[in-house]
Amino acid sequence: MGAVDYITKPISPPIVKARVKTHIALHNQNLDLAEQVKERTQQLEQSRLEIIQRLGRAAEYKDNETGMHVVRMSHYSRILAEQLDVSKRWVELIFHASPMHDIGKIGIPDRVLRKPGKLDNEEWDVMQQHVQIGGDIIGDSDSALLKLAQEIALYHHEKWDGSGYPHKVAGEDIPLSARIVAIADVFDALTSERPYKKAWPVEKAIGLIEEEAGKHFDPTLVPIFISKLDEMLEIRDSFKDEF
């Protein structure tokens, strides 16, 4: 129980009661302190989550005038992660870290980010810099949440066949978190309406994702994602864009 004390003989009942009362009081005090620390830790964690979510939405507002993309794709990422052999804690982390995937777009000039037409080679080089900018914004941290957020930001544009950017890594060298987010991100981008484009039909979007299995996407994750399509569509309908 944590009590450390001794009582000399002959035993005096009043002294025994006084000592026991003191130890109970100390024990209760420690419990109260532990509870306060727990509550404070939860408050700090909640504050950090809110900051991450708001920063993620800030990047989306700058990019396409809606912040619901990061909400939907974080749910898609969570649903996909839940089907894998990972811990519940890791599923929770990817759910909260994935909204930061495109935070680096904050550092991309509007002339590039909001250009209505196709980017030229120079502009595309500038656009690709958002990956490293995002990693720099999140920075190095001892927090498991921020570590995962940085990992996702740095690798979510890599492709299974090695043709992605910026690191040109391939296959399982791409972190699992980034492989999950890549599918969730593209699916939502295709099936969402934007001021400059219509939403793709779900069947067409799924068809493209299937075609890109083994090229853009992890071929083992694609069928798992498709198997949970009903849940994904429920999320899409629950968090609709408002222009």
C-alpha positions, 0 to 999 in steps of 0.5 A: 500500500506504500506505507513505510513506518514502524511502531515500537512495543509495547503497543499503544492503541492511540499511537497506532490509530494516529500513525494509521490516520497519518498514512491514510491521509498521505495516501489520499493526498498522493491519490489526489495529486495523481488525479490532478496530474492525470487531468492536467495531462489530458487537458494538455493533450486535448489542447495539442489535438485542437491546435493540430486540427485547427492548423490542418484546417487552416492549410485547407482553407488556404488551398481549396476554401474548405476545411472539411477535407482534413476531417473526412480523410482523418476518419478514412485513415482511422477506419483503414488503420483499424483493419490492420495489425496495429495497436488502438493507440496507433490508430488514435495517433494516425486519426489525430495526426493525419489532418496535418498532412498538407500543413506545408501548403501554408508556405506555398505562394497563392499564385501557385497554390490557387492557379486555376490551370495546370502548373508548369515545371517551375511551379510544380517544383515550388508546389512539391516544397510543401512536403518539406515545409510541412515537416519543418513546421511540425518540427522534431518532437518527443511527442508520439503524435507530432512524430507521426504527424511529421512522418505523414507530412514528409511521406504522404506523396510518395508512391508504391512504385517509387515515382512519388516525391520528394524522397522517391522511396518505394514499397514498404520503405514508405511509412505505413502511416503515409501509405494509409493517408495517401489512399484516404487523401486521394479518395476524398480529393476525387469524391469531393466537389470544389469550386473549380471541379465537380466530384467524381462518382464513387465508382470512378474514384474506386476504379482509379484507386484499384488501377493504381494499386501497386503503382501509387498505392500499397496493393495490400491496403487498397482492397482493405480500404474498398471493403470498408467503403460503406463506412467511408461513405457514411463519413463523407455524408456526415461531413459535407463541404460548405462553400 
